[in-house]
Amino acid sequence: MTRTARFLALAAATAMFCFSLWSWSRSGDWVAIVFALGSAAYGIFFFTSSPDEKQ
C-alpha cells in the first residue's frame, strides 16, 4: 500500500469512527458503537501496515 493510500485509509477510518461516536451520542443506538469499534479496528490495521512504495 502506498503512503498516500495508507493516509487516505487512516483518514476515512478516523472520520467513520468520529461520525459513529457522534451518532451514538445523539441516539444511544448500539449499532453505532459496533460500527465505531469496526472503524477503530480498520484504523489500527492501516496504522500498523507498512507503507510499500513499489508502484
C-alpha positions in Angstrom: 0.0 0.0 0.0 1.4 3.4 -0.9 1.8 6.1 1.6 -1.0 8.1 0.0 -3.4 5.2 0.1 -2.5 4.5 3.7 -3.1 8.1 4.7 -6.4 8.2 2.9 -7.5 4.9 4.6 -6.5 6.3 8.0 -8.4 9.5 7.4 -11.5 7.6 6.3 -11.4 5.3 9.3 -10.9 8.2 11.6 -13.8 10.1 10.0 -16.1 7.0 10.3 -15.1 6.5 13.9 -15.9 10.1 14.8 -19.2 10.0 13.0 -20.1 6.8 14.7 -19.4 8.3 18.1 -21.3 11.4 17.3 -24.3 9.3 16.0 -24.2 7.2 19.2 -24.1 10.3 21.4 -27.2 11.6 19.7 -29.2 8.3 19.5 -27.7 5.9 22.0 -28.0 3.1 19.4 -25.8 0.1 20.0 -25.2 -0.3 16.3 -23.3 2.9 16.2 -20.9 1.6 18.8 -20.4 -1.6 16.9 -19.6 0.5 13.8 -17.2 2.6 15.8 -15.4 -0.5 17.0 -15.1 -1.7 13.4 -13.8 1.7 12.3 -11.2 1.6 15.1 -10.1 -1.9 14.0 -9.7 -0.7 10.5 -7.7 2.3 11.8 -5.4 0.1 13.8 -4.9 -2.2 10.8 -4.0 0.6 8.4 -1.8 2.3 11.1 0.2 -0.9 11.7 0.6 -1.8 8.0 3.9 -0.8 6.5 3.9 1.6 3.5 5.1 0.0 0.3 6.4 2.2 -2.4 6.8 -0.4 -5.2 4.4 1.2 -7.6 
